[in-house]
Amino acid sequence: MRDVAERLRDIQEAITRIMKYTNQGRHIFDQNELVQTWVIHHLEIIGEAIRSIPQDFKDSHPEISWKMTCGIAAVMLATCCGEYIRILFSIHDRIFAFGKRASLTTQADR
């Protein structure tokens, strides 16, 4: 079973990979089905990693919006493509900010 540090690294890596293609602009995302699939896959990783982190760890780090972030990933996966794209780019910065906070949490817990 993977520990919390590994789950946080999974989240960080998924965010980094999402940012790699979404930072190139929406037009790249809109025109490339492989990029869309790439982003969806990594959103699934984020959601699964957050769900696997024990509640006591989440409770000890209230500075991270665990429920909201997991919910965002779930909503994005469940939304039709056009709406999904709009939502993806509207929360782009929030996902990035979550990655930074998770990184700081990982470093603080070492």
N, C-alpha and C positions, 0 to 999 in steps of 0.2 A: 504494500500500500504506500502511496506517495505521501510525503509529509507536507506540511504547510509551506515551507520554503520552496519546495518543488512546484507546488500549485501556484504560488505567487510568481515564480519564474515562468511557468506556462502562460500566465496572464500577460506578463511583460513581453514575452516573445510574440504572443499573438497580437498584442497591440502594436509592437514594432513592425510586424509583418503587414498588418492592416494599413498602418501609416505609410509604409513604403509605396503603396499603390494609390492610396487616397490622396496623398500629398501631391500627386502628379496632376490632380484636377478631376473634376467630375466628368469631363468629356472622355477621359481615358476609361473611367469606370463604366460610363454609359455605353461605350462602344465595344467593350471587351468582355465577353461572357466568361472567359477564364479568370479575369480579375474579379468579376462578381462572385464567381464560385469560390475563389481564394478568400475573399472577405467573409462570405457566409461561413465557410469552414472555420475560420479563425474566431468568428463570433461564437460559434458552437463551443470551441475550446474554452473561451472566456467564461461562458455560462456554466459549463461543466466544472471548470476549476473552482469557480465561486461556490457552486453548490456543494463541492467536496470539502471545502474549508470548514473545520469544526466551528460550531456556534460560539464556543467560549473564546476562540481566537477573534472572531468577528466582534464579539462583545467588548473585548479588550482594546479594539481599535475602532472606536466610534467615528473617528475623523474620515473614515471611508464609508461611502454610501453603498454598502454591500447589496442590499435588497434592490435599490434603484438600479445599480449597474447590472446586476443579473437580470432584472426585469427589462432593461433596455435591450440587452442581447436577445432575450426571448421575443420581445415585441418585434424587433427587426427581422428575426427569422420567420415570424408568423405573418408578416405584412406582405401584401402583394408588391411586386417589383417596383412599380412607379413610386408608390408611397414609401417603400423601403429605401429607395435611393434618397428621397427627400429627407427622411428621418436620419439616415446615415450621415449625410453631410451637415445636418443641423446639430448633431451631437458629437461631431468629429473632435472638437476641442475637449469635451467632457471625457471622452474615452482616453484621450491623451493625458489629461490631468489625473485620471484614475491611475494610469500606469505610473506616473511620477510618484503619487502617494504610496502605491503598493511597493515601489522601489525603495522609498524611504523607510517604510515599515519593515521590509526585509532586512535592510541594513541595520536598523535599530534593534532588531531581535537577534542579531548575531552575537 
